[in-house]
Amino acid sequence: MRRVRALPPGVRLAHALEPLYTRAPQPFVGLLALRLGLPAREVLRYFRAGTRADFAKHVGGLDPMQNPDASGCIGIVPGTLLYALVRALRPSVIIETGVANGVSSTFLLGAIRDNGHGKLVSIDLPFTIDGDEPAPIMPGTAIEKEQWSPVPRGRDHGWIVPEYLRASWDLRMGDARELLPEALGEHEAVDFFLHDSLHTLDHMLFEFRAAWPKLRSGGLLASDDLGRAGVDPLQRFSREVGQRFYAVGGLGFIRKP
Ligand SMILES: C[S@@+](CC[C@H](N)C(=O)[O-])C[C@H]1O[C@@H](n2cnc3c(N)ncnc32)[C@H](O)[C@@H]1O
């Protein structure tokens, strides 16, 4: 309870209900769909399909609810929610920041494959482990220890994404500060944006402000790790753009009108 009280007020309820949401996600998923103006029955049908999907078995061992070594991965329930939303929205272009092992990327790419349409651009700042510290691989970059999600030794970032989903994947390595504006600039519009990289107020606001103008009408801006370190970037950003945000567990969403 103390952990929840330390969070910004706008995300406390979603965090307090997270254990319930994880055990019985469907009512939460249906309500979120309605709030986002999406067909709830269709989203729920896709959600159920996502729980049975072939790729779910690849990422099952990396659910932070089951495996403490998987902290930082998005989790199977939120990953399946992303899958269902992408199925319902049928986006052409998805951009995500923050790949680590590649759990969220797997769910997004699975939905693209099942839609038969779309592509995913993922951006991640790679690092290696030097003793107990994260050490950046790319010259001129830095990574904060509180923000790392180590991948197993000898594995590349994104290693968990199965080969059969990779055809629609454009994985780019580097700092989102540089690569996100670059990727956005290459596309006329983006349909779905997911932030899961550096969870600081400054960086999250930077990403939201960069992505929003490129988001098409009806598109979705999503952010993981809401309320981390007591910051409330999505809530602040929602006020900035005059749109409501909706949170379920640690994931929050704003739909562009
Ligand atoms: C929470 S993990 C991502 C988890 C992933 N979405 C999943 O579901 O498995 C955060 C990732 O963001 C990366 N990262 C941290 N700072 C970054 C930055 N400035 N630009 C791009 N990626 C960054 C980290 O290296 C790490 O791999």
The ligand as a Gaussian input file, in Angstrom:
#p B3LYP/6-31G(d) Opt

LIG

0 1
 C       12.104000      -1.766000     -19.770000
 S       13.253000      -2.296000     -20.982000
 C       12.239000      -2.653000     -22.363000
 C       11.438000      -3.900000     -22.174000
 C       10.751000      -4.374000     -23.434000
 N        9.774000      -3.410000     -23.918000
 C       10.088000      -5.716000     -23.174000
 O        8.851000      -5.776000     -23.104000
 O       10.789000      -6.716000     -23.058000
 C       14.000000      -0.772000     -21.382000
 C       14.987000      -0.801000     -22.543000
 O       15.186000       0.568000     -22.931000
 C       16.532000       0.750000     -23.289000
 N       16.883000       2.167000     -23.178000
 C       17.250000       2.864000     -22.075000
 N       17.521000       4.144000     -22.393000
 C       17.289000       4.265000     -23.728000
 C       17.397000       5.341000     -24.648000
 N       17.778000       6.540000     -24.280000
 N       17.090000       5.097000     -25.943000
 C       16.691000       3.856000     -26.356000
 N       16.564000       2.809000     -25.516000
 C       16.870000       2.997000     -24.231000
 C       17.286000      -0.160000     -22.304000
 O       18.547000      -0.506000     -22.836000
 C       16.370000      -1.360000     -22.207000
 O       16.738000      -2.331000     -23.159000

